[in-house]
Amino acid sequence: MITARNFPSLVKVTHKKNSFGIIFDEDLESIINHQKTDFTMKTTYLCSCLALLFLFSSCSIEEEEQTFDLSQKLVAHYAFDGNTKDASNYQVDASAEGATLIHDRFANPKQAYYFDGIDDKIEIPASEHINFATEFTINIWIKTDATHLQQVLYKNVFDEQEAKAAYGISLGYTPKDELQKATNDIIFSIAPYGIEQELRKFDYTEETWYMVTCILKDDIMYLYINGKPAVLKYIDGELATSALPLILGNDPSGKNPFQGSIDDLRMYSEAKSLDFIEYLYKQ
Ligand SMILES: [Ca+2]
């Protein structure tokens, strides 16, 4: 249920978690320090967002379970139930290169894909429907048994030399430290105008399934883990995506292979609500 408490005290910098596990880390502090000129505008905008959230909250039905149409604005859906077919209306089938079928989070055999952490990947052909510019929801289930840097999902920017994901999901390290150490981060990144922006949730547990939800809307990135809000961040700019395929399990360098299981990738051309994400988590 959305309440204003889901994203509390956004204009304050705090490292405490609330009951939903939200972390306001140095990213937010950095934004505040570096964007003083538009801070007032952002704060005003933020207040508007919170007011809207509260409004939606007060209008929601709290006692009854809501149901949602999971196909609404669905532009890609890889259920990985025995194959790499796209179950959305667009039918842009993917291809597995080395990745093999494995049991899913319900222990059903051959209902997800396993990546060996060496060279396995799945490629999704470039499609206009996943060339998001300003708004999307990406939902994916992952389980890993490693802590090193791993790329889960990567959609490249037009300029290949920049080698930054227009949007991506990765795991496991602190890239801005000279000494890269395992921090078991779940990382949602985008690169509007080639400037990399990241959201992180710390301390995933190995050999555990997680539902990771990444949303971009109105210049705000949102990261949800297991149907709960984890962290959000203001960014500026539109994404520029390329005609290159979307890669699962590595990045174009081939140097950051994912080791573990991936299942049920859904991509929506709109930002989904918290209620929707909670509903999806229960499926
Ligand atoms: Ca599956």
Residues whose N, C-alpha, C, O or C-beta is under 5 A from the ligand:
A	BS01	CA	A79 F80 D81 D104 Q111 A112 D263 D264
